[in-house]
Each structure stands twice: as structure tokens, then as C-alpha cells.
């Protein structure tokens, strides 16, 4: 568990009977890894990982955020890692799959959001509001300029998401991110006009929809990740580009209002 990313971790945030807090122990991190396993492996039909946990080498460098209900049940989690200089991005999870030289025009203040997952059947909107509210706290405390991560589409059959990829290609692609992975879906090169916008938006994962609603952008290709049985696109969000009303609402949640 990371211990020196923040000089002082933000206090817990409470809303609607839920509490968002930073992991304080190895047991907390293990709980997050078990929820991740349930969401990314068990629900996706991917072969189980040893011990029923999803862990990798990046966990030790990250801070882990847990959202629990009134009974202390873990219902959502994610991990974050802050990079203060562009060259440090080479140590990010996303750098395994993407060339990120195009981000070097920013001075610093990058935050990678990863392994964001919600317990199956947990549909209360306050869970996501709280998750993003805590993230807004972290962004402001750390002086983050760019939020980024990998947004995942379940499965590796790209044709299932043709309308979503057409929509991304038409409106949300940035040329900042280059190809690095061996197996990709270059959807921007083969895009067609969007046939049904409602269908397209329905195919876009909820986390990515949130990014896009705040002015986020994506890579021009998806990476085929057979280990996770997913297609993912690099997703970036410049904090300065978030609409003022949306930023105000997020900071209100972050302040516990």
C-alpha cells in the first residue's frame, strides 16, 4: 500500500449512508482486490486468479479508495496514482499499452484512475457521486492537470461495439496517444457515420460516459487485452476543460455539501 503519495490523505467523505475513504491497511487493499476480482473476472467469465483476488505490480504504488455502505459493506473501489512530471508517466499502468508522448506538453500534475468497479446490483447514484467527489478532492489537493486511465468494454469482440466506436471516432478522438500494443482495433480508421446515437451511447461503458460528459477524449484505437477479456481505450480529461457548472457540482460533493 502506498504510504508517501499524499502528505495527508483526505478525510472520509459521507453522503446518503455511504462513506468514501482511503485504504488504511493491507486488509483494506485486499478487500478492494476481492471486489475487483468479482467485477473483472467472475462477472466477465475470465478464469479466476489465485486466491480470488485481482492484484498486480501497480497496486503497491497506488492509493486505494473504498466506498462502503452503512453496514460497512464494500460497494465500490478504485485506485489512483499521481505523477508530477511527464517523464514519470512511463511508470503508469496505461504506458504498458499506449505511447503517451503527446502528454509531455503538459507541465505535470497527472492522475491515473484505475480498476474502478462497483458491486453488481448496487445502483444507488450516491455511490458514483461519492466516488467522483472523493476524486475531485484528490485532484484539487494534488494540483492535477490531467486525469487519465483505460476505459474498458467487456469482451474482445469489437463488432459488438461498432456504433460506440463510430461515435468515439466522430466526436471524441485525440491524436495525443499513439499505438504501442501488439493487438489493437484501429476503429478511427474504419469508422462509419453513427446510425443510432442512443444505441451508440448505450454501448459506451458508464465510466467512459462520465469522462465524455466532462469533456474527456480517447485514443484513436482500442487495445485488445486477452488477459482481462476486454477492449480498452485510453481516456484523458483535462481538468481545466470541465464545464464550470459540472466542476462546481463535483466540488460541492467533495466538500460534503
Secondary structure, 3 states (H helix, E strand, C coil): CCCCCCCCCCCCEEECCEEEEECCCHHHHHHHHHHHHHHHHHCCCCCCCHHHCCCCCCHHHCEEEEEECCCCCEEEEEEEEEECCHHHHHHCCHHHCEECHHHHHCCCCEEEEEEEEECCCCCCHHHHHHHHHHHHHHHHHHCCCEEEEEEEEECCCHHHHHHHHHHHHHHCECCCCEECCCCEECCCCCCCCCCCHHHHHHHCCHHHHHHHHCCCEECCCEEEECCCCEEEEEEEEEHHHCCHHHHHHHHHHHCCC
